[in-house]
Amino acid sequence: MNRLRSLVPLILGALSALGFSPWNALPLTLIAFAVWLHLVHEAPRLRRALGIGWLFGVGHFCVANAWIQQPFEYQDAMPHWLGYVAVLVLSLYLALYPMLAAGLAWRFASPAAKGDPAPAGDAAFVLVAGAGWMVSEYLRGTLFTGYPWDPLSLVLVPHDLAQSAWLIGTYALSGLVVIAAGALMLLVQRQWKFAAIGLAAFTAMTLASTDRCRIATCVPQSESARLVRVVQPNLPEEERPTDDYAENNFQALAKLSRRSNPAAPPRLIFWPEGAVRFPVEDGYPPYVYAYLGSAKLARIRMAALLGDQDAILTGTQTMRFDKSEEMVSATNSIVLAGPDARVHGRYDKAHLVPFGEYLPMRPLLTALGLQRLVPGDVDFIPGPGPRTMNVPGFGKVGMLICYEVIFSGATVDPADRPDFLFNPSNDAWFGDLGPPAHLGQAQLRAIEEGLPVVRSTPTGISAIIAADGRIIASIPMHRTGAIEAPIPPRLAPTPFSRIGNWIVALIAAALTLIAIAIRRRRR
């Protein structure tokens, strides 16, 4: 019986993750969280509440992170079944954060913990649970380099209900989703007043300012407006081992980037992460060019695609060498290439993926044979953090490579606010489950910062996103194509862009104080 009882929070956690894309089952998420909150609330002991929280988290993250298995299909140096183990092991760790939220809610607001005659503290319990969730989700996004993939507020994005992120940010909005689920719990318990207040507040927040830039982005642009062109070559990841992959990829990109109308407005062309597999910078040892190709020729070939006022922002990789001309590290980068066949700027990815772009504790893990988890013989090294690149004629562009776009509050250089963000990614690694969630997180960054986002990926989903998170144009997964549109306007700095994730502490503290006031009034 105890084993069967343990399966309930595990199943609820799995069901709760079906609110994420591509499933988009928001009602199921709210119901699963409501039942979970009830189980935590009714737990007789803290240990039981922690167990319910942890099991719920294991189920939740096993489903939310199922896409992580897919990259292992492309790693011939390790068994593919290891991908399923990786999903489980990661979920066992991530489940500690829902466990923390459950423990906080039970310890500080459960009637069993306070010795109250239940259900006097139910409304207070819901508020503390929401505060606990937003704090635990913030910690998940920051501790041990952070892993904020699939914040709970992401379930609101497909339904255009995440607009209040411009006021309070992603993590605080996630806490409001928990409170909305708690209001459903109160509704079942016939605590009508608190349930109505909770649902009304959640509705008001999720619908806040839904039209704040809709008019601006719908105003017809001048025909002379400069254009952004996003290219998706649709070359799958499994082609990478072939000798002609680099050339095939370049030819696919070039075909979609050539100027068909000499009189068309100037274009800023966006290519995906790692799109250019040839060297593009000078200064490498001669053997590099002999093996990988001429950097000058690569730049000339890119320049041949451009008009006099065009430019290309493309993902690439750069290499670092020691004095003996041995390669010692690399960077995952974006370069700005112009029609003069020169590189005019470079951004190096700052937030690298552990076990994907570098091996933590390399000497120790290499001794254990785990160096095979990271492709290549050297690690990528991080850049200095969010940076803005000035692109003449097109404005200032903030850079976020792939994984970097999921970090709320760490996407923009505060000293040099850009006009829009560029997020090249290689979502070919993510199968069919990862790209929709990745796109949704880019939409959240647009809403939070009040900045348009341009995404270019090899196999989808590439998109141009307005500053309110709406998708202006996109290319579906597994399609070859390009989209072109005027540069979307940015908005004034949002409250969240000014305050950042300090707002998590402020809102969590406010909810806790309200919960204390409710409990004292009930007594």
DRENLUM-539100 format. One record per residue (C-alpha): residue number from 1; y, z, x. Coordinates in steps of 0.25 Angstrom, whole numbers. Each point is the difference from the previous one (the first is absolute). Layout:
@guti NUM py Y pz Z px X
...
% end
This chain:
@guti 1 py 0 pz 0 px 0
@guti 2 py 10 pz 3 px 11
@guti 3 py -3 pz -13 px 7
@guti 4 py 3 pz -7 px -13
@guti 5 py 12 pz 8 px -2
@guti 6 py 5 pz -5 px 14
@guti 7 py -2 pz -14 px -4
@guti 8 py 11 pz 1 px -11
@guti 9 py 12 pz 1 px 10
@guti 10 py -6 pz -10 px 9
@guti 11 py -1 pz -10 px -12
@guti 12 py 14 pz 4 px -5
@guti 13 py 5 pz -3 px 14
@guti 14 py -6 pz -14 px 0
@guti 15 py 5 pz -3 px -14
@guti 16 py 14 pz 4 px 4
@guti 17 py 1 pz -10 px 11
@guti 18 py -2 pz -12 px -10
@guti 19 py 15 pz 1 px -3
@guti 20 py 2 pz -7 px 13
@guti 21 py 1 pz -15 px 1
@guti 22 py -8 pz -9 px -2
@guti 23 py -6 pz 9 px -12
@guti 24 py 14 pz 5 px -5
@guti 25 py -7 pz 10 px -10
@guti 26 py 12 pz 10 px -1
@guti 27 py -5 pz 7 px -12
@guti 28 py -13 pz 3 px 6
@guti 29 py 7 pz 6 px 12
@guti 30 py 8 pz 9 px -8
@guti 31 py -12 pz 5 px -9
@guti 32 py -8 pz 2 px 13
@guti 33 py 11 pz 8 px 6
@guti 34 py 2 pz 8 px -13
@guti 35 py -15 pz 4 px 0
@guti 36 py 0 pz 3 px 15
@guti 37 py 12 pz 9 px -2
@guti 38 py -7 pz 7 px -12
@guti 39 py -12 pz 3 px 9
@guti 40 py 9 pz 6 px 11
@guti 41 py 8 pz 8 px -10
@guti 42 py -13 pz 6 px -6
@guti 43 py -7 pz 3 px 14
@guti 44 py -3 pz 15 px 1
@guti 45 py 2 pz 1 px 15
@guti 46 py 9 pz -7 px 11
@guti 47 py -13 pz -5 px 7
@guti 48 py -4 pz -7 px -13
@guti 49 py 14 pz -6 px -2
@guti 50 py 0 pz -5 px 15
@guti 51 py -14 pz -6 px -2
@guti 52 py 4 pz -8 px -13
@guti 53 py 13 pz -5 px 8
@guti 54 py -8 pz -5 px 12
@guti 55 py -11 pz -7 px -8
@guti 56 py 10 pz -6 px -9
@guti 57 py 7 pz -5 px 13
@guti 58 py -13 pz -6 px 5
@guti 59 py -3 pz -8 px -12
@guti 60 py 15 pz -5 px -1
@guti 61 py 1 pz -4 px 15
@guti 62 py -14 pz -7 px 0
@guti 63 py 5 pz -9 px -10
@guti 64 py 14 pz -2 px 4
@guti 65 py -4 pz -3 px 15
@guti 66 py -12 pz -8 px -3
@guti 67 py 7 pz -12 px 6
@guti 68 py -2 pz 7 px 14
@guti 69 py -14 pz -5 px 0
@guti 70 py 4 pz -14 px 1
@guti 71 py 6 pz -1 px 14
@guti 72 py -14 pz 4 px 5
@guti 73 py -5 pz -13 px -5
@guti 74 py 8 pz -7 px 11
@guti 75 py -4 pz 9 px 12
@guti 76 py -13 pz -5 px 6
@guti 77 py 0 pz 11 px 10
@guti 78 py -4 pz 10 px -10
@guti 79 py -9 pz 1 px -12
@guti 80 py 6 pz -4 px -13
@guti 81 py -5 pz 12 px -8
@guti 82 py 8 pz 9 px 9
@guti 83 py 12 pz -5 px -9
@guti 84 py -6 pz 8 px -12
@guti 85 py -1 pz 12 px 9
@guti 86 py 14 pz -1 px 4
@guti 87 py 5 pz 0 px -14
@guti 88 py -8 pz 13 px -3
@guti 89 py 4 pz 7 px 12
@guti 90 py 15 pz -3 px -2
@guti 91 py -1 pz 4 px -14
@guti 92 py -7 pz 13 px 4
@guti 93 py 13 pz 3 px 8
@guti 94 py 10 pz -5 px -10
@guti 95 py -6 pz 8 px -11
@guti 96 py 6 pz 12 px 7
@guti 97 py 14 pz -3 px -6
@guti 98 py -4 pz 0 px -15
@guti 99 py -8 pz 13 px 4
@guti 100 py 13 pz 6 px 5
@guti 101 py 7 pz -4 px -13
@guti 102 py -11 pz 6 px -8
@guti 103 py 0 pz 12 px 8
@guti 104 py 15 pz 2 px -1
@guti 105 py 0 pz -2 px -15
@guti 106 py -11 pz 10 px -2
@guti 107 py 5 pz 10 px 9
@guti 108 py 15 pz 1 px -5
@guti 109 py -2 pz -4 px -14
@guti 110 py -14 pz 1 px -6
@guti 111 py -2 pz 11 px -10
@guti 112 py -13 pz 4 px 7
@guti 113 py 8 pz 3 px 13
@guti 114 py 11 pz 8 px -7
@guti 115 py -9 pz 7 px -9
@guti 116 py 7 pz -5 px -12
@guti 117 py -7 pz -2 px -14
@guti 118 py -1 pz -16 px 1
@guti 119 py 6 pz -9 px -4
@guti 120 py 14 pz 7 px 2
@guti 121 py 3 pz -7 px 13
@guti 122 py -4 pz -14 px -3
@guti 123 py 13 pz -7 px 0
@guti 124 py 4 pz 7 px 13
@guti 125 py -14 pz -4 px 6
@guti 126 py 3 pz -15 px -3
@guti 127 py 14 pz 1 px 7
@guti 128 py -6 pz 7 px 12
@guti 129 py -11 pz -10 px 1
@guti 130 py 10 pz -11 px 0
@guti 131 py 8 pz 6 px 11
@guti 132 py -13 pz 3 px 8
@guti 133 py -4 pz -15 px -2
@guti 134 py 13 pz -5 px 5
@guti 135 py 0 pz 9 px 12
@guti 136 py -15 pz -3 px 4
@guti 137 py 3 pz -15 px -1
@guti 138 py 12 pz 1 px 9
@guti 139 py -9 pz 8 px 10
@guti 140 py -11 pz -11 px -1
@guti 141 py 11 pz -10 px 3
@guti 142 py 5 pz 7 px 13
@guti 143 py -11 pz 9 px 6
@guti 144 py -8 pz -6 px 11
@guti 145 py 8 pz -13 px 0
@guti 146 py -1 pz 0 px -15
@guti 147 py -8 pz -8 px -10
@guti 148 py 8 pz -2 px -13
@guti 149 py -8 pz -12 px -5
@guti 150 py -1 pz 0 px -15
@guti 151 py 10 pz 11 px -4
@guti 152 py -2 pz 4 px -14
@guti 153 py 13 pz -6 px -5
@guti 154 py -5 pz -14 px 3
@guti 155 py -8 pz 0 px -13
@guti 156 py 14 pz -2 px -7
@guti 157 py 4 pz -12 px 8
@guti 158 py -8 pz -11 px -8
@guti 159 py 6 pz 6 px -13
@guti 160 py 14 pz 0 px 5
@guti 161 py 1 pz 15 px -1
@guti 162 py 3 pz 4 px 14
@guti 163 py 15 pz -3 px 0
@guti 164 py 4 pz 15 px 2
@guti 165 py -5 pz -1 px 14
@guti 166 py 14 pz -5 px 4
@guti 167 py 4 pz 14 px -4
@guti 168 py -11 pz 9 px 4
@guti 169 py -9 pz -8 px 9
@guti 170 py -15 pz -3 px -1
@guti 171 py -6 pz 14 px 3
@guti 172 py 9 pz 7 px -10
@guti 173 py -3 pz -10 px -10
@guti 174 py -15 pz 2 px 2
@guti 175 py 2 pz 15 px -4
@guti 176 py 6 pz -5 px -13
@guti 177 py -13 pz -8 px -3
@guti 178 py -8 pz 13 px 2
@guti 179 py 10 pz 7 px -9
@guti 180 py -2 pz -11 px -11
@guti 181 py -15 pz 2 px 1
@guti 182 py 2 pz 15 px -1
@guti 183 py 9 pz -3 px -13
@guti 184 py -12 pz -7 px -6
@guti 185 py -9 pz 12 px 3
@guti 186 py 11 pz 9 px -7
@guti 187 py -1 pz -10 px -12
@guti 188 py -15 pz 2 px -1
@guti 189 py 3 pz 15 px 1
@guti 190 py 10 pz -1 px -11
@guti 191 py 11 pz 5 px 8
@guti 192 py 9 pz -10 px -7
@guti 193 py 14 pz 4 px 5
@guti 194 py -3 pz 0 px 15
@guti 195 py -9 pz -13 px -2
@guti 196 py 12 pz -7 px -7
@guti 197 py 10 pz 4 px 11
@guti 198 py -9 pz -4 px 11
@guti 199 py -3 pz -14 px -6
@guti 200 py 14 pz -2 px -4
@guti 201 py 5 pz 3 px 14
@guti 202 py -11 pz -9 px 7
@guti 203 py 4 pz -11 px -10
@guti 204 py 15 pz 1 px 3
@guti 205 py -3 pz 1 px 15
@guti 206 py -9 pz -12 px 1
@guti 207 py 9 pz -9 px -8
@guti 208 py 13 pz 5 px 8
@guti 209 py 9 pz -12 px 3
@guti 210 py -11 pz -11 px -2
@guti 211 py 11 pz -10 px -1
@guti 212 py 9 pz 5 px 12
@guti 213 py -1 pz -14 px 7
@guti 214 py -6 pz -9 px -10
@guti 215 py 13 pz -7 px -3
@guti 216 py 4 pz -1 px 14
@guti 217 py -13 pz -7 px 4
@guti 218 py 0 pz -9 px -12
@guti 219 py 14 pz -6 px 3
@guti 220 py -2 pz -14 px 4
@guti 221 py 2 pz -2 px 15
@guti 222 py 9 pz -11 px 6
@guti 223 py -8 pz -13 px 4
@guti 224 py 5 pz 3 px 14
@guti 225 py -6 pz 14 px 1
@guti 226 py -8 pz 2 px 12
@guti 227 py -15 pz 1 px -3
@guti 228 py -12 pz 8 px 4
@guti 229 py -13 pz -7 px 1
@guti 230 py -13 pz 7 px 0
@guti 231 py -12 pz -7 px 5
@guti 232 py -15 pz 4 px -3
@guti 233 py -10 pz -9 px 8
@guti 234 py -12 pz 6 px -6
@guti 235 py -9 pz 1 px 12
@guti 236 py -10 pz 11 px -2
@guti 237 py -2 pz 11 px 11
@guti 238 py -15 pz -5 px 3
@guti 239 py 5 pz -12 px 6
@guti 240 py 7 pz 7 px 11
@guti 241 py -12 pz 0 px 10
@guti 242 py 0 pz -15 px 0
@guti 243 py 7 pz -7 px 12
@guti 244 py 9 pz -9 px -8
@guti 245 py 5 pz 11 px -9
@guti 246 py 13 pz 2 px 7
@guti 247 py 3 pz -15 px -1
@guti 248 py -5 pz -2 px -15
@guti 249 py 9 pz 12 px -4
@guti 250 py 12 pz -6 px 7
@guti 251 py -2 pz -14 px -7
@guti 252 py -2 pz 7 px -14
@guti 253 py 13 pz 8 px 2
@guti 254 py 7 pz -13 px 5
@guti 255 py -4 pz -8 px -11
@guti 256 py 6 pz 10 px -10
@guti 257 py 13 pz 2 px 8
@guti 258 py 5 pz -14 px 3
@guti 259 py 13 pz -4 px -6
@guti 260 py -2 pz -10 px -11
@guti 261 py 15 pz -2 px -3
@guti 262 py 10 pz -1 px 11
@guti 263 py 11 pz 4 px -10
@guti 264 py -7 pz 12 px -5
@guti 265 py 7 pz 14 px 3
@guti 266 py -3 pz 7 px 13
@guti 267 py -13 pz 8 px -1
@guti 268 py -6 pz 12 px 7
@guti 269 py -15 pz -2 px 1
@guti 270 py -10 pz 12 px -1
@guti 271 py -13 pz -1 px 7
@guti 272 py -11 pz 11 px -1
@guti 273 py -4 pz 11 px 9
@guti 274 py -7 pz -5 px 13
@guti 275 py 3 pz -15 px -5
@guti 276 py 3 pz -6 px 13
@guti 277 py -12 pz 2 px 9
@guti 278 py 7 pz -7 px 12
@guti 279 py 9 pz 7 px 10
@guti 280 py 15 pz -2 px -4
@guti 281 py 7 pz 8 px 11
@guti 282 py 2 pz -3 px 15
@guti 283 py -3 pz 9 px 11
@guti 284 py -16 pz 1 px -1
@guti 285 py -9 pz -3 px 12
@guti 286 py -3 pz -14 px 1
@guti 287 py -15 pz 2 px -4
@guti 288 py 4 pz 4 px -14
@guti 289 py 7 pz -13 px -3
@guti 290 py -12 pz -8 px 7
@guti 291 py -9 pz 7 px -10
@guti 292 py 8 pz 2 px -12
@guti 293 py 10 pz -11 px 0
@guti 294 py 14 pz -2 px 4
@guti 295 py 11 pz 9 px -6
@guti 296 py 10 pz -10 px 2
@guti 297 py -8 pz -11 px -7
@guti 298 py -3 pz 10 px -12
@guti 299 py 15 pz 2 px -2
@guti 300 py 3 pz -14 px 1
@guti 301 py -10 pz -3 px -11
@guti 302 py 6 pz 11 px -9
@guti 303 py 14 pz -6 px 3
@guti 304 py -5 pz -14 px -5
@guti 305 py -2 pz 6 px -14
@guti 306 py 14 pz 5 px -1
@guti 307 py 14 pz -5 px -4
@guti 308 py 12 pz 3 px 8
@guti 309 py 3 pz 13 px -8
@guti 310 py -15 pz 4 px -3
@guti 311 py -8 pz 11 px 7
@guti 312 py -14 pz 6 px 0
@guti 313 py -4 pz 14 px -1
@guti 314 py -14 pz 1 px 4
@guti 315 py -11 pz 10 px 3
@guti 316 py -6 pz -1 px 14
@guti 317 py -5 pz 9 px 12
@guti 318 py 6 pz 2 px 13
@guti 319 py -7 pz 5 px 13
@guti 320 py 3 pz 10 px 11
@guti 321 py -5 pz -1 px 14
@guti 322 py 0 pz 9 px 12
@guti 323 py 5 pz -4 px 14
@guti 324 py -14 pz -6 px 3
@guti 325 py 2 pz -10 px -12
@guti 326 py -11 pz 7 px -8
@guti 327 py 2 pz 2 px -15
@guti 328 py 2 pz 15 px -3
@guti 329 py 5 pz 0 px -15
@guti 330 py 6 pz -9 px -11
@guti 331 py 9 pz 1 px -11
@guti 332 py -1 pz -5 px -15
@guti 333 py 14 pz -6 px -1
@guti 334 py 9 pz -9 px -8
@guti 335 py 9 pz -11 px 7
@guti 336 py 12 pz -8 px -4
@guti 337 py -1 pz -14 px 4
@guti 338 py 11 pz -10 px -1
@guti 339 py 2 pz -15 px 0
@guti 340 py 4 pz 0 px 14
@guti 341 py -15 pz 4 px 4
@guti 342 py 4 pz 14 px 4
@guti 343 py -4 pz 14 px -4
@guti 344 py 13 pz 7 px -5
@guti 345 py -6 pz 14 px -4
@guti 346 py -13 pz 8 px 0
@guti 347 py -5 pz 12 px -8
@guti 348 py -12 pz 8 px 5
@guti 349 py -8 pz 8 px -11
@guti 350 py 2 pz 15 px 1
@guti 351 py -10 pz 6 px -9
@guti 352 py -13 pz -5 px 5
@guti 353 py -14 pz 1 px -7
@guti 354 py -9 pz 10 px 6
@guti 355 py -14 pz -6 px 4
@guti 356 py 6 pz -13 px -4
@guti 357 py 11 pz -3 px 10
@guti 358 py -3 pz 11 px 10
@guti 359 py -11 pz 10 px 2
@guti 360 py 5 pz 15 px 0
@guti 361 py -5 pz 8 px 12
@guti 362 py -6 pz -12 px 6
@guti 363 py -6 pz 6 px 12
@guti 364 py -8 pz 10 px -8
@guti 365 py -4 pz -10 px -12
@guti 366 py -3 pz -11 px 10
@guti 367 py -10 pz 9 px 7
@guti 368 py -7 pz 1 px -14
@guti 369 py 0 pz -15 px -2
@guti 370 py 10 pz 0 px -11
@guti 371 py 9 pz -10 px 8
@guti 372 py -7 pz -11 px -9
@guti 373 py 8 pz 5 px -12
@guti 374 py 13 pz -7 px 6
@guti 375 py 0 pz -15 px 3
@guti 376 py 3 pz -4 px 14
@guti 377 py 0 pz 8 px 13
@guti 378 py 15 pz 6 px 0
@guti 379 py 8 pz 8 px -10
@guti 380 py 12 pz -5 px -7
@guti 381 py 12 pz 9 px 3
@guti 382 py 11 pz 4 px -10
@guti 383 py 14 pz -5 px -1
@guti 384 py 12 pz 10 px -2
@guti 385 py 0 pz 0 px -15
@guti 386 py 8 pz -6 px -11
@guti 387 py 9 pz -11 px 5
@guti 388 py 10 pz -10 px -6
@guti 389 py 0 pz -14 px 5
@guti 390 py 13 pz -9 px -2
@guti 391 py -4 pz -14 px -4
@guti 392 py 13 pz -9 px 1
@guti 393 py 3 pz -6 px -13
@guti 394 py -11 pz 8 px -8
@guti 395 py 5 pz 15 px 2
@guti 396 py -7 pz 12 px 5
@guti 397 py -15 pz 1 px -1
@guti 398 py -8 pz 13 px 1
@guti 399 py -14 pz -1 px 6
@guti 400 py -13 pz 6 px -6
@guti 401 py -13 pz -5 px 5
@guti 402 py -12 pz 1 px -9
@guti 403 py -4 pz 15 px -1
@guti 404 py 15 pz 4 px 3
@guti 405 py 4 pz -3 px -14
@guti 406 py -8 pz 11 px -6
@guti 407 py 8 pz 11 px 6
@guti 408 py 10 pz 5 px -10
@guti 409 py 14 pz 4 px 6
@guti 410 py -4 pz -6 px 14
@guti 411 py 3 pz -14 px -2
@guti 412 py 15 pz -3 px 3
@guti 413 py 9 pz 3 px 12
@guti 414 py 10 pz 10 px -6
@guti 415 py 10 pz -4 px 10
@guti 416 py -1 pz -15 px -3
@guti 417 py -3 pz -3 px -15
@guti 418 py -6 pz -14 px -2
@guti 419 py 2 pz -10 px -10
@guti 420 py -15 pz -1 px -3
@guti 421 py -13 pz 4 px 6
@guti 422 py -11 pz -9 px 6
@guti 423 py -14 pz 4 px -1
@guti 424 py -10 pz -9 px 6
@guti 425 py -14 pz 4 px -1
@guti 426 py -15 pz -4 px 2
@guti 427 py -6 pz 4 px -13
@guti 428 py -12 pz -10 px 3
@guti 429 py -6 pz 13 px 5
@guti 430 py 1 pz 7 px -13
@guti 431 py -9 pz -8 px -9
@guti 432 py 4 pz -1 px -14
@guti 433 py 3 pz 14 px -3
@guti 434 py 10 pz 3 px 11
@guti 435 py 11 pz -11 px -2
@guti 436 py 4 pz 4 px -15
@guti 437 py 2 pz 15 px 5
@guti 438 py 7 pz -5 px 12
@guti 439 py 10 pz -8 px -8
@guti 440 py 2 pz 11 px -10
@guti 441 py 4 pz 9 px 12
@guti 442 py 10 pz -10 px 5
@guti 443 py 6 pz 0 px -14
@guti 444 py 2 pz 15 px 1
@guti 445 py 8 pz -2 px 13
@guti 446 py 9 pz -10 px -7
@guti 447 py 3 pz 10 px -11
@guti 448 py 2 pz 12 px 9
@guti 449 py 9 pz -7 px 9
@guti 450 py 7 pz -10 px -9
@guti 451 py -4 pz -11 px 9
@guti 452 py -7 pz -13 px -2
@guti 453 py -13 pz -2 px 7
@guti 454 py -7 pz -13 px 5
@guti 455 py -15 pz 1 px 3
@guti 456 py -8 pz -11 px 7
@guti 457 py -15 pz 1 px 2
@guti 458 py -10 pz -10 px 4
@guti 459 py -9 pz 1 px -13
@guti 460 py 9 pz 7 px -10
@guti 461 py 7 pz 6 px -7
@guti 462 py 13 pz -6 px 6
@guti 463 py 12 pz 3 px -8
@guti 464 py 15 pz 1 px -1
@guti 465 py 4 pz 14 px -6
@guti 466 py 14 pz 3 px -7
@guti 467 py 7 pz 13 px 4
@guti 468 py -5 pz 6 px -13
@guti 469 py -15 pz -3 px 3
@guti 470 py -1 pz -12 px -9
@guti 471 py -8 pz -12 px 6
@guti 472 py 9 pz -12 px 0
@guti 473 py -11 pz -9 px 6
@guti 474 py -14 pz 2 px 5
@guti 475 py -12 pz -8 px 6
@guti 476 py -14 pz 6 px -6
@guti 477 py -11 pz 4 px 9
@guti 478 py -8 pz -11 px 6
@guti 479 py 10 pz -11 px -2
@guti 480 py 7 pz -9 px 9
@guti 481 py 15 pz -2 px -2
@guti 482 py 14 pz 4 px 2
@guti 483 py 11 pz 6 px -9
@guti 484 py 15 pz -2 px 2
@guti 485 py 12 pz 7 px -6
@guti 486 py 14 pz 4 px 3
@guti 487 py 1 pz 13 px 7
@guti 488 py 0 pz 11 px -11
@guti 489 py 12 pz 9 px 0
@guti 490 py -1 pz 15 px 5
@guti 491 py 5 pz 12 px -8
@guti 492 py 9 pz 11 px 5
@guti 493 py -8 pz 11 px 8
@guti 494 py -8 pz 8 px -10
@guti 495 py 0 pz 15 px -2
@guti 496 py -14 pz 0 px 7
@guti 497 py 4 pz -9 px 11
@guti 498 py 11 pz 11 px 3
@guti 499 py -8 pz 13 px -2
@guti 500 py -14 pz -5 px 4
@guti 501 py -12 pz 8 px -2
@guti 502 py 8 pz 13 px 0
@guti 503 py 0 pz -2 px -14
@guti 504 py -15 pz 3 px -1
@guti 505 py 4 pz 15 px 4
@guti 506 py 11 pz 0 px -9
@guti 507 py -7 pz -4 px -12
@guti 508 py -13 pz 8 px 3
@guti 509 py 9 pz 12 px 1
@guti 510 py 7 pz -2 px -13
@guti 511 py -13 pz -2 px -7
@guti 512 py -6 pz 13 px 6
@guti 513 py 13 pz 7 px -5
@guti 514 py -1 pz -5 px -14
@guti 515 py -15 pz 4 px 0
@guti 516 py 4 pz 14 px 4
@guti 517 py 10 pz 1 px -11
@guti 518 py -10 pz -5 px -10
@guti 519 py -10 pz 11 px 4
@guti 520 py 10 pz 11 px 0
@guti 521 py 5 pz -4 px -14
@guti 522 py -14 pz 0 px -5
@guti 523 py -2 pz 14 px 5
% end
